[in-house]
């Protein structure tokens, strides 16, 4: 399989950057508001498992872009999942 | 670049499936609740742009797994973004 031309790789790199950094505003909003009612717990469990598997996949094929993007994704989405569990329980016991 | 062994490809396929289908519970919850206050608009704008670029990338390198996963992702995340805009505006004018 030939390596795609640079402009195609750039599209992939920007796509990877956007879909990784996209979770930063959600993490900041949730950290500030401590309000998680509208966030789906099931979605974030699936996302964290999926991103974790992408990280394993990147390690298996020695692909740094996949490792870096999904390592960052795991941190961000993992933090949102942790806040969903923590603040979701707090609001349930109020 | 050699094609990775089948068990490695399976990890990638499951990861792709999880990170795509992950948005379905969020779309269903948002559709039912019509409540979007805790969802970050910026996050979903970045996600939709990123997934759209992944779709373009998949088309450019003729990769069906990337095309299918990100086509489905675009539909799901696009619907959540549309509901965020629609229900976010409705609750703002109440």
Backbone of each chain as ProteinMPNN parsed JSONL, in Angstrom:
{"seq_chain_A": "XXXXXXXXXXXXXXXXXXXXXXXXXXXXXXXXXXXXXXXXXXXXXXXXXXXXXXXXXXXXXXXXXXXXXXXXXXXXXXXXXXXXXXXXXXXXXX", "coords_chain_A": {"N_chain_A": [[0.861, -1.183, 0.0], [0.808, 2.078, -1.023], [2.155, 5.133, 0.408], [-0.139, 7.733, 0.993], [-0.419, 10.899, -0.867], [0.956, 14.096, 0.341], [-1.029, 16.038, 0.75], [-3.316, 14.623, 1.17], [-2.676, 13.241, 3.485], [-2.551, 15.381, 5.17], [-5.24, 16.114, 5.411], [-6.155, 13.94, 6.885], [-4.643, 14.274, 9.214], [-5.577, 16.742, 10.219], [-8.231, 16.045, 10.625], [-7.927, 14.092, 12.607], [-6.83, 15.656, 14.644], [-8.969, 17.458, 15.146], [-11.087, 15.715, 15.973], [-10.013, 14.789, 18.275], [-9.298, 17.011, 19.934], [-11.779, 18.004, 20.191], [-13.127, 17.179, 22.46], [-12.201, 18.681, 24.515], [-13.506, 21.276, 25.046], [-15.933, 20.242, 26.079], [-15.049, 18.884, 28.344], [-14.036, 21.031, 29.858], [-16.361, 22.613, 30.173], [-17.962, 20.865, 31.654], [-16.419, 20.519, 33.93], [-16.496, 23.067, 35.006], [-19.263, 23.564, 35.347], [-20.22, 21.395, 36.74], [-22.433, 20.006, 36.119], [-24.156, 17.332, 34.817], [-26.326, 16.088, 33.775], [-27.457, 16.001, 31.159], [-25.643, 14.578, 29.728], [-24.762, 11.515, 28.209], [-24.234, 8.585, 29.947], [-23.803, 5.984, 28.968], [-22.86, 6.52, 26.402], [-20.356, 7.67, 26.937], [-19.045, 5.57, 28.197], [-18.844, 3.73, 26.116], [-17.291, 5.287, 24.366], [-14.864, 5.63, 25.785], [-14.015, 2.96, 26.021], [-13.765, 2.379, 23.281], [-11.846, 4.268, 22.375], [-9.752, 3.45, 23.934], [-9.249, 0.937, 22.83], [-8.483, 1.774, 20.27], [-6.084, 2.939, 20.948], [-4.621, 0.678, 21.77], [-4.597, -0.598, 19.305], [-3.062, 1.211, 17.81], [-0.623, 0.918, 19.145], [-0.08, -1.731, 18.52], [0.33, -1.613, 15.76], [2.344, 0.115, 15.672], [1.9, 2.913, 15.231], [2.416, 6.191, 15.5], [0.776, 8.583, 15.143], [-1.829, 7.534, 15.637], [-1.483, 6.553, 18.201], [-0.843, 8.856, 19.71], [-3.094, 10.564, 19.24], [-5.224, 9.037, 20.271], [-4.364, 8.512, 22.811], [-4.48, 11.046, 23.953], [-7.189, 11.433, 23.573], [-8.241, 9.481, 25.251], [-7.551, 10.448, 27.764], [-9.047, 12.873, 27.856], [-11.753, 12.039, 27.322], [-11.979, 10.137, 29.261], [-11.82, 11.721, 31.541], [-14.191, 13.161, 31.336], [-16.033, 11.096, 31.574], [-15.458, 10.265, 34.204], [-16.238, 12.562, 35.606], [-18.928, 12.557, 34.978], [-19.81, 10.264, 36.338], [-19.117, 10.966, 38.972], [-20.338, 13.554, 39.487], [-22.847, 12.981, 38.693], [-23.745, 11.119, 40.555], [-23.608, 12.702, 42.827], [-25.618, 14.637, 42.362], [-27.77, 12.967, 42.354], [-28.108, 12.171, 44.952], [-28.955, 14.378, 46.168]], "CA_chain_A": [[0.0, 0.0, 0.0], [1.635, 3.268, -1.137], [1.794, 6.215, 1.323], [-0.909, 8.743, 0.259], [0.278, 12.181, -1.028], [0.984, 14.891, 1.579], [-2.251, 16.815, 1.003], [-4.298, 13.668, 1.717], [-2.268, 12.998, 4.881], [-2.901, 16.595, 5.942], [-6.674, 16.011, 5.722], [-6.257, 12.977, 7.975], [-4.052, 14.84, 10.44], [-6.499, 17.769, 10.745], [-9.404, 15.305, 11.121], [-7.533, 13.479, 13.877], [-6.676, 16.726, 15.643], [-10.298, 17.987, 15.504], [-11.894, 14.739, 16.72], [-9.386, 14.61, 19.594], [-9.413, 18.232, 20.734], [-13.215, 18.325, 20.318], [-13.644, 16.858, 23.79], [-11.677, 19.644, 25.51], [-14.556, 22.193, 25.515], [-16.912, 19.509, 26.903], [-14.425, 18.622, 29.656], [-13.96, 22.31, 30.591], [-17.73, 23.014, 30.551], [-18.445, 19.962, 32.711], [-15.61, 20.815, 35.132], [-16.97, 24.345, 35.559], [-20.686, 23.552, 35.715], [-20.496, 20.228, 37.612], [-23.778, 19.553, 35.739], [-23.908, 16.253, 33.845], [-27.595, 15.377, 33.533], [-27.746, 15.82, 29.727], [-24.571, 13.781, 29.11], [-25.11, 10.101, 28.265], [-23.214, 7.72, 30.567], [-23.529, 4.865, 28.049], [-22.027, 7.023, 25.305], [-18.963, 7.868, 27.341], [-18.444, 4.254, 28.47], [-18.481, 3.187, 24.793], [-16.205, 6.09, 23.807], [-13.609, 5.337, 26.499], [-13.593, 1.613, 25.593], [-13.356, 2.447, 21.867], [-10.581, 4.996, 22.263], [-8.747, 2.572, 24.546], [-8.906, -0.078, 21.826], [-7.711, 2.459, 19.211], [-4.723, 3.107, 21.495], [-4.002, -0.659, 21.658], [-4.38, -0.827, 17.866], [-1.921, 2.043, 17.421], [0.588, 0.3, 19.705], [0.165, -2.987, 17.8], [0.866, -1.366, 14.411], [3.432, 1.109, 15.825], [1.516, 4.142, 14.529], [2.476, 7.298, 16.46], [-0.413, 9.452, 15.084], [-2.972, 6.878, 16.294], [-1.161, 6.457, 19.64], [-0.939, 10.192, 20.334], [-4.477, 11.071, 19.177], [-6.116, 8.276, 21.141], [-3.899, 8.699, 24.188], [-5.086, 12.315, 24.391], [-8.637, 11.205, 23.617], [-8.544, 8.678, 26.441], [-7.476, 11.355, 28.928], [-10.172, 13.815, 27.841], [-13.041, 11.356, 27.454], [-11.961, 9.485, 30.578], [-12.123, 12.726, 32.573], [-15.627, 13.476, 31.25], [-16.735, 9.932, 32.145], [-15.26, 10.314, 35.664], [-17.082, 13.637, 36.144], [-20.326, 12.121, 34.822], [-20.076, 9.335, 37.446], [-18.996, 11.659, 40.264], [-21.352, 14.606, 39.692], [-24.154, 12.353, 38.492], [-24.092, 10.516, 41.844], [-23.819, 13.798, 43.801], [-26.938, 15.254, 42.136], [-28.797, 11.941, 42.629], [-28.312, 12.04, 46.403], [-29.392, 15.667, 46.76]], "C_chain_A": [[0.903, 1.24, 0.0], [1.205, 4.303, -0.099], [1.07, 7.288, 0.529], [-0.107, 10.048, 0.144], [0.076, 13.075, 0.198], [-0.346, 15.599, 1.827], [-3.344, 15.899, 1.571], [-3.972, 13.403, 3.192], [-2.612, 14.195, 5.76], [-4.372, 16.567, 6.34], [-6.862, 15.067, 6.914], [-5.741, 13.529, 9.286], [-4.991, 15.873, 11.066], [-7.752, 17.091, 11.318], [-9.091, 14.692, 12.485], [-7.41, 14.498, 14.984], [-8.051, 17.211, 16.115], [-11.085, 16.998, 16.368], [-11.267, 14.413, 18.072], [-9.635, 15.835, 20.459], [-10.874, 18.614, 20.973], [-13.725, 18.103, 21.741], [-13.141, 17.813, 24.868], [-12.747, 20.641, 25.965], [-15.59, 21.504, 26.402], [-16.335, 19.239, 28.294], [-14.384, 19.894, 30.493], [-15.347, 22.728, 31.064], [-18.226, 22.173, 31.723], [-17.714, 20.227, 34.018], [-16.142, 22.083, 35.816], [-18.397, 24.22, 36.105], [-21.015, 22.458, 36.734], [-21.885, 19.651, 37.285], [-23.64, 18.565, 34.587], [-25.184, 15.543, 33.397], [-27.805, 15.065, 32.05], [-26.7, 14.97, 29.008], [-24.894, 12.299, 29.288], [-23.963, 9.271, 28.837], [-22.812, 6.588, 29.615], [-22.613, 5.312, 26.913], [-20.572, 7.113, 25.731], [-18.278, 6.558, 27.751], [-17.982, 3.647, 27.144], [-17.288, 3.947, 24.215], [-14.865, 5.74, 24.457], [-13.097, 3.944, 26.119], [-13.06, 1.66, 24.149], [-12.014, 3.137, 21.692], [-9.437, 4.188, 22.879], [-8.291, 1.505, 23.565], [-8.13, 0.543, 20.653], [-6.253, 2.645, 19.67], [-3.962, 1.783, 21.403], [-3.653, -0.942, 20.195], [-3.156, -0.04, 17.386], [-0.607, 1.462, 17.919], [0.95, -0.951, 18.91], [0.768, -2.731, 16.417], [1.942, -0.277, 14.43], [3.136, 2.386, 15.054], [1.429, 5.295, 15.529], [1.255, 8.228, 16.373], [-1.612, 8.848, 15.823], [-2.725, 6.802, 17.802], [-1.372, 7.804, 20.331], [-2.386, 10.679, 20.379], [-5.361, 10.342, 20.182], [-5.656, 8.266, 22.593], [-4.513, 9.96, 24.765], [-6.603, 12.151, 24.521], [-9.045, 10.464, 24.872], [-8.524, 9.556, 27.695], [-8.708, 12.25, 29.004], [-11.5, 13.115, 28.091], [-13.135, 10.611, 28.79], [-12.302, 10.47, 31.685], [-13.604, 13.098, 32.538], [-16.436, 12.331, 31.86], [-16.639, 9.956, 33.674], [-16.15, 11.397, 36.286], [-18.555, 13.262, 36.046], [-20.7, 11.209, 36.0], [-20.106, 10.1, 38.776], [-20.132, 12.666, 40.478], [-22.756, 14.057, 39.487], [-24.649, 11.749, 39.788], [-24.416, 11.616, 42.858], [-25.218, 14.382, 43.61], [-28.046, 14.251, 42.446], [-29.095, 11.871, 44.114], [-28.765, 13.357, 47.024], [-30.867, 15.6, 47.152]], "O_chain_A": [[1.683, 1.429, 0.933], [0.027, 4.364, 0.251], [1.577, 7.729, -0.502], [0.786, 10.291, 0.956], [-0.839, 12.859, 0.993], [-0.758, 15.752, 2.977], [-4.189, 16.339, 2.351], [-4.866, 13.348, 4.037], [-2.923, 14.044, 6.941], [-4.725, 16.945, 7.457], [-7.628, 15.356, 7.833], [-6.323, 13.287, 10.343], [-5.185, 15.888, 12.281], [-8.269, 17.501, 12.356], [-9.904, 14.769, 13.407], [-7.824, 14.255, 16.118], [-8.285, 17.362, 17.315], [-11.68, 17.386, 17.373], [-11.925, 13.822, 18.928], [-10.124, 15.72, 21.583], [-11.178, 19.436, 21.838], [-14.662, 18.775, 22.173], [-13.603, 17.761, 26.008], [-12.895, 20.845, 27.17], [-16.075, 22.097, 27.366], [-17.039, 19.35, 29.298], [-14.661, 19.86, 31.692], [-15.513, 23.148, 32.209], [-18.83, 22.691, 32.662], [-18.313, 20.167, 35.091], [-16.224, 22.155, 37.042], [-18.698, 24.713, 37.193], [-21.973, 22.581, 37.497], [-22.446, 18.897, 38.08], [-23.096, 18.888, 33.531], [-25.125, 14.518, 32.719], [-28.282, 13.981, 31.714], [-26.846, 14.672, 27.822], [-25.257, 11.868, 30.382], [-22.862, 9.253, 28.286], [-21.63, 6.275, 29.476], [-21.707, 4.583, 26.51], [-19.67, 6.697, 25.004], [-17.056, 6.45, 27.66], [-16.875, 3.117, 27.05], [-16.381, 3.342, 23.643], [-13.858, 5.574, 23.769], [-11.898, 3.757, 25.916], [-12.032, 1.057, 23.841], [-11.15, 2.658, 20.957], [-8.301, 4.237, 22.406], [-7.102, 1.199, 23.473], [-7.226, -0.088, 20.105], [-5.319, 2.523, 18.877], [-2.796, 1.762, 21.007], [-2.576, -1.449, 19.881], [-2.321, -0.563, 16.648], [0.403, 1.501, 17.216], [2.125, -1.213, 18.651], [1.6, -3.505, 15.943], [2.394, 0.194, 13.386], [3.985, 2.892, 14.32], [0.482, 5.37, 16.312], [0.733, 8.634, 17.412], [-2.323, 9.549, 16.543], [-3.655, 6.969, 18.591], [-1.992, 7.884, 21.391], [-2.858, 11.147, 21.416], [-6.163, 10.973, 20.871], [-6.456, 8.039, 23.502], [-5.002, 9.972, 25.895], [-7.218, 12.664, 25.456], [-10.066, 10.774, 25.485], [-9.374, 9.419, 28.574], [-9.335, 12.379, 30.055], [-12.279, 13.527, 28.95], [-14.212, 10.473, 29.369], [-12.982, 10.12, 32.649], [-14.211, 13.325, 33.585], [-17.409, 12.566, 32.577], [-17.627, 9.697, 34.361], [-16.742, 11.193, 37.346], [-19.344, 13.607, 36.926], [-21.77, 11.358, 36.588], [-21.003, 9.904, 39.597], [-20.804, 12.644, 41.509], [-23.729, 14.584, 40.027], [-25.835, 11.844, 40.103], [-25.358, 11.498, 43.641], [-25.931, 14.6, 44.589], [-29.161, 14.657, 42.771], [-30.217, 11.545, 44.504], [-28.939, 13.456, 48.239], [-31.415, 16.577, 47.663]]}, "seq_chain_B": "XXXXXXXXXXXXXXXXXXXXXXXXXXXXXXXXXXXXXXXXXXXXXXXXXXXXXXXXXXXXXXXXXXXXXXXXXXXXXXXXXXXXXXXXXXXXXX", "coords_chain_B": {"N_chain_B": [[3.963, -1.213, 3.231], [2.926, -3.79, 5.187], [-0.168, -5.665, 5.435], [-1.723, -5.706, 8.597], [-1.924, -8.567, 10.92], [-4.923, -10.698, 11.303], [-6.001, -10.571, 13.897], [-5.15, -8.166, 14.901], [-6.374, -6.383, 13.152], [-8.975, -6.885, 13.883], [-9.11, -5.723, 16.419], [-8.949, -3.041, 15.676], [-11.295, -2.827, 14.161], [-13.324, -3.312, 16.065], [-12.807, -1.183, 17.766], [-13.374, 0.967, 16.044], [-16.084, 0.474, 15.587], [-17.136, 0.816, 18.219], [-16.491, 3.535, 18.825], [-18.009, 4.778, 16.979], [-20.719, 3.899, 17.272], [-21.058, 4.8, 19.782], [-22.217, 7.295, 19.96], [-24.868, 6.975, 19.623], [-26.54, 6.352, 21.997], [-26.386, 8.919, 23.19], [-27.623, 10.511, 21.278], [-30.211, 9.436, 21.315], [-30.952, 9.902, 24.008], [-30.909, 12.714, 24.063], [-32.817, 13.295, 22.152], [-35.097, 12.34, 23.393], [-35.179, 13.771, 25.841], [-34.933, 16.416, 25.138], [-33.278, 18.172, 26.305], [-30.442, 20.094, 26.516], [-28.537, 21.529, 27.836], [-26.166, 20.769, 29.219], [-24.51, 19.861, 27.254], [-21.719, 20.455, 25.17], [-21.601, 22.945, 22.787], [-19.438, 23.801, 21.219], [-17.805, 21.552, 21.261], [-19.299, 19.725, 19.739], [-19.395, 20.988, 17.275], [-16.71, 20.901, 16.52], [-16.415, 18.106, 16.471], [-18.171, 17.315, 14.392], [-17.039, 18.632, 12.2], [-14.527, 17.372, 12.241], [-15.168, 14.631, 11.884], [-16.339, 14.827, 9.419], [-14.131, 15.516, 7.857], [-12.642, 13.16, 8.21], [-14.241, 11.488, 6.752], [-13.913, 12.527, 4.165], [-11.196, 11.964, 3.947], [-11.257, 9.162, 3.989], [-12.595, 8.717, 1.583], [-10.71, 9.738, -0.186], [-8.601, 7.923, 0.095], [-9.816, 5.666, -0.596], [-10.973, 3.926, 1.409], [-13.105, 1.737, 2.715], [-13.866, 0.964, 5.438], [-13.238, 3.341, 6.883], [-14.839, 5.167, 5.548], [-17.447, 4.186, 5.978], [-17.627, 4.105, 8.834], [-17.243, 6.813, 9.516], [-19.172, 8.049, 8.023], [-21.49, 7.145, 9.268], [-20.931, 8.2, 11.766], [-21.021, 10.931, 11.218], [-23.73, 11.319, 10.674], [-24.902, 10.676, 13.202], [-23.53, 12.407, 15.058], [-23.999, 14.785, 13.816], [-26.762, 14.952, 14.083], [-26.997, 15.248, 16.835], [-25.731, 17.702, 17.163], [-27.493, 19.331, 15.702], [-29.786, 19.099, 17.309], [-28.803, 20.259, 19.607], [-28.484, 22.916, 18.807], [-31.124, 23.546, 18.107], [-32.778, 22.898, 20.405], [-31.37, 24.214, 22.282], [-31.701, 26.887, 21.612], [-34.45, 27.079, 21.918], [-34.779, 26.741, 24.69], [-33.462, 28.975, 25.523], [-35.054, 31.08, 24.853], [-37.123, 30.838, 26.519]], "CA_chain_B": [[3.406, -1.473, 4.545], [2.205, -5.058, 5.172], [-1.451, -5.655, 6.13], [-1.56, -6.325, 9.92], [-2.631, -9.841, 11.093], [-6.368, -10.503, 11.473], [-6.428, -10.218, 15.257], [-4.9, -6.721, 15.061], [-7.442, -5.707, 12.405], [-10.208, -7.027, 14.673], [-9.058, -4.689, 17.464], [-9.285, -1.78, 15.008], [-12.702, -2.845, 13.74], [-14.145, -3.157, 17.273], [-12.59, 0.205, 18.213], [-14.135, 1.818, 15.133], [-17.517, 0.264, 15.854], [-17.495, 1.424, 19.517], [-16.41, 5.001, 18.8], [-19.089, 5.26, 16.1], [-22.032, 3.623, 17.866], [-21.09, 5.468, 21.104], [-23.026, 8.52, 19.941], [-26.3, 6.625, 19.516], [-27.247, 6.623, 23.256], [-26.485, 10.369, 23.421], [-28.642, 11.045, 20.358], [-31.53, 8.989, 21.797], [-31.243, 10.621, 25.269], [-31.172, 14.123, 23.74], [-34.096, 13.321, 21.42], [-36.185, 12.109, 24.368], [-35.224, 14.771, 26.91], [-34.942, 17.775, 24.555], [-32.486, 18.995, 27.237], [-29.091, 20.101, 25.932], [-27.712, 22.533, 28.524], [-24.849, 20.257, 29.646], [-23.752, 19.425, 26.071], [-20.91, 21.572, 24.664], [-21.801, 23.255, 21.364], [-18.11, 23.843, 20.567], [-17.338, 20.175, 21.086], [-19.984, 19.041, 18.633], [-18.977, 21.626, 16.009], [-15.395, 20.301, 16.202], [-16.604, 16.687, 16.141], [-18.803, 17.181, 13.072], [-16.013, 19.007, 11.211], [-13.488, 16.336, 12.231], [-15.695, 13.403, 11.286], [-16.519, 15.134, 7.996], [-12.805, 15.411, 7.223], [-12.296, 11.73, 8.176], [-15.009, 10.921, 5.631], [-13.186, 12.962, 2.957], [-9.938, 11.197, 3.94], [-11.593, 7.793, 3.594], [-12.915, 8.738, 0.141], [-9.466, 9.988, -0.93], [-7.723, 6.739, 0.072], [-10.696, 4.541, -0.961], [-11.021, 2.986, 2.538], [-14.507, 1.539, 3.087], [-14.1, 1.048, 6.886], [-13.203, 4.747, 7.324], [-16.003, 5.835, 4.941], [-18.678, 3.741, 6.648], [-17.623, 4.527, 10.252], [-17.382, 8.257, 9.653], [-20.481, 8.424, 7.478], [-22.447, 6.927, 10.369], [-20.597, 9.166, 12.812], [-21.487, 12.249, 10.788], [-25.19, 11.339, 10.867], [-25.215, 10.708, 14.634], [-23.035, 13.625, 15.707], [-24.713, 15.892, 13.173], [-28.12, 15.053, 14.667], [-26.856, 15.805, 18.193], [-25.431, 19.133, 16.981], [-28.731, 19.995, 15.278], [-30.665, 19.19, 18.478], [-28.205, 21.229, 20.549], [-28.818, 24.256, 18.3], [-32.582, 23.75, 18.123], [-33.35, 22.912, 21.753], [-30.633, 25.223, 23.048], [-32.34, 28.173, 21.295], [-35.808, 27.042, 22.493], [-34.712, 26.97, 26.151], [-32.931, 30.332, 25.747], [-36.126, 32.079, 24.667], [-38.246, 30.602, 27.469]], "C_chain_B": [[2.562, -2.759, 4.446], [0.851, -4.899, 5.863], [-1.274, -6.372, 7.458], [-2.324, -7.644, 10.001], [-4.092, -9.618, 11.499], [-6.733, -10.081, 12.89], [-6.194, -8.729, 15.529], [-6.007, -5.944, 14.35], [-8.76, -5.782, 13.16], [-10.266, -5.979, 15.779], [-9.474, -3.344, 16.861], [-10.748, -1.703, 14.628], [-13.621, -2.634, 14.948], [-14.017, -1.724, 17.798], [-13.412, 1.161, 17.344], [-15.619, 1.711, 15.36], [-17.94, 0.989, 17.13], [-17.511, 2.952, 19.442], [-17.433, 5.602, 17.829], [-20.437, 5.105, 16.794], [-22.184, 4.34, 19.211], [-22.034, 6.665, 21.111], [-24.522, 8.238, 19.842], [-27.049, 6.846, 20.842], [-27.399, 8.112, 23.537], [-27.565, 10.975, 22.527], [-30.043, 10.683, 20.856], [-31.914, 9.76, 23.058], [-31.633, 12.064, 24.97], [-32.506, 14.264, 23.019], [-35.264, 13.204, 22.403], [-36.318, 13.277, 25.342], [-35.372, 16.192, 26.366], [-34.122, 18.742, 25.44], [-31.015, 18.916, 26.825], [-28.112, 21.009, 26.675], [-26.296, 22.031, 28.834], [-23.972, 19.816, 28.475], [-23.011, 20.627, 25.488], [-21.124, 21.765, 23.166], [-20.462, 23.226, 20.614], [-17.597, 22.43, 20.296], [-17.983, 19.533, 19.868], [-19.701, 19.701, 17.283], [-17.635, 21.03, 15.572], [-15.551, 18.853, 15.763], [-17.162, 16.527, 14.731], [-17.81, 17.562, 11.965], [-14.951, 17.899, 11.088], [-13.959, 15.068, 11.545], [-15.938, 13.602, 9.784], [-15.203, 15.017, 7.24], [-12.336, 13.953, 7.167], [-13.01, 11.052, 7.006], [-14.328, 11.272, 4.305], [-11.893, 12.149, 2.819], [-10.186, 9.769, 3.468], [-11.899, 7.699, 2.106], [-11.63, 8.887, -0.678], [-8.577, 8.741, -0.996], [-8.519, 5.461, -0.221], [-10.743, 3.481, 0.143], [-12.458, 2.855, 3.035], [-14.748, 1.591, 4.597], [-14.154, 2.5, 7.384], [-14.434, 5.482, 6.775], [-17.278, 5.48, 5.71], [-18.742, 4.269, 8.086], [-17.885, 6.027, 10.367], [-18.636, 8.804, 8.983], [-21.551, 8.285, 8.551], [-22.206, 7.938, 11.485], [-21.122, 10.546, 12.485], [-22.996, 12.38, 10.989], [-25.535, 11.503, 12.349], [-24.785, 12.022, 15.277], [-23.693, 14.869, 15.1], [-26.1, 16.068, 13.769], [-28.043, 15.623, 16.086], [-26.57, 17.309, 18.105], [-26.7, 19.907, 16.6], [-29.684, 20.149, 16.469], [-30.12, 20.187, 19.49], [-28.592, 22.649, 20.12], [-30.31, 24.523, 18.47], [-33.11, 23.866, 19.554], [-32.632, 23.918, 22.643], [-31.264, 26.581, 22.852], [-33.716, 28.214, 21.96], [-35.733, 27.359, 23.986], [-34.205, 28.371, 26.443], [-34.046, 31.365, 25.66], [-37.277, 31.848, 25.635], [-38.275, 31.673, 28.534]], "O_chain_B": [[1.587, -2.799, 3.694], [0.723, -4.088, 6.78], [-0.756, -7.488, 7.5], [-3.274, -7.845, 9.244], [-4.469, -8.543, 11.964], [-7.676, -9.312, 13.078], [-6.937, -8.104, 16.287], [-6.518, -4.961, 14.885], [-9.572, -4.86, 13.091], [-11.324, -5.413, 16.053], [-10.252, -2.602, 17.46], [-11.375, -0.651, 14.752], [-14.582, -1.869, 14.871], [-15.004, -1.124, 18.224], [-14.069, 2.064, 17.863], [-16.338, 2.71, 15.335], [-18.955, 1.685, 17.149], [-18.44, 3.59, 19.938], [-17.687, 6.806, 17.863], [-21.205, 6.062, 16.893], [-23.296, 4.476, 19.724], [-22.59, 7.012, 22.154], [-25.342, 9.148, 19.962], [-28.107, 7.474, 20.828], [-28.427, 8.535, 24.065], [-28.326, 11.841, 22.958], [-30.952, 11.513, 20.825], [-33.048, 10.221, 23.184], [-32.582, 12.584, 25.557], [-33.241, 15.226, 23.241], [-36.283, 13.88, 22.261], [-37.427, 13.724, 25.637], [-35.882, 17.072, 27.059], [-34.256, 19.961, 25.335], [-30.419, 17.839, 26.788], [-26.995, 21.237, 26.211], [-25.333, 22.79, 28.722], [-22.817, 19.438, 28.676], [-23.597, 21.697, 25.326], [-20.861, 20.861, 22.372], [-20.374, 22.69, 19.509], [-17.029, 22.152, 19.24], [-17.314, 18.883, 19.065], [-19.761, 19.034, 16.25], [-17.447, 20.697, 14.402], [-14.911, 18.413, 14.808], [-16.679, 15.696, 13.962], [-17.745, 16.904, 10.927], [-14.535, 17.539, 9.986], [-13.244, 14.495, 10.724], [-15.768, 12.68, 8.986], [-15.156, 14.489, 6.129], [-11.704, 13.547, 6.192], [-12.459, 10.163, 6.356], [-14.183, 10.418, 3.43], [-11.539, 11.705, 1.726], [-9.433, 9.231, 2.656], [-11.517, 6.734, 1.443], [-11.472, 8.255, -1.723], [-7.888, 8.513, -1.991], [-8.006, 4.346, -0.118], [-10.577, 2.292, -0.126], [-12.972, 3.756, 3.698], [-15.73, 2.195, 5.026], [-15.004, 2.849, 8.202], [-15.006, 6.327, 7.464], [-18.079, 6.352, 6.047], [-19.762, 4.809, 8.513], [-18.662, 6.461, 11.218], [-19.111, 9.887, 9.328], [-22.396, 9.161, 8.732], [-23.149, 8.465, 12.075], [-21.613, 11.255, 13.364], [-23.482, 13.425, 11.421], [-26.348, 12.352, 12.715], [-25.576, 12.673, 15.96], [-23.911, 15.869, 15.784], [-26.567, 17.193, 13.943], [-28.915, 16.389, 16.497], [-27.109, 18.092, 18.886], [-26.947, 20.999, 17.112], [-30.316, 21.193, 16.63], [-30.887, 20.883, 20.156], [-28.976, 23.476, 20.947], [-30.71, 25.596, 18.923], [-33.809, 24.825, 19.881], [-33.191, 24.413, 23.622], [-31.362, 27.36, 23.8], [-34.114, 29.246, 22.501], [-36.527, 28.151, 24.494], [-34.489, 28.911, 27.512], [-33.988, 32.405, 26.316], [-38.284, 32.557, 25.595], [-39.137, 31.647, 29.413]]}, "name": "protein", "num_of_chains": 2, "seq": "XXXXXXXXXXXXXXXXXXXXXXXXXXXXXXXXXXXXXXXXXXXXXXXXXXXXXXXXXXXXXXXXXXXXXXXXXXXXXXXXXXXXXXXXXXXXXXXXXXXXXXXXXXXXXXXXXXXXXXXXXXXXXXXXXXXXXXXXXXXXXXXXXXXXXXXXXXXXXXXXXXXXXXXXXXXXXXXXXXXXXXXXXXXX"}
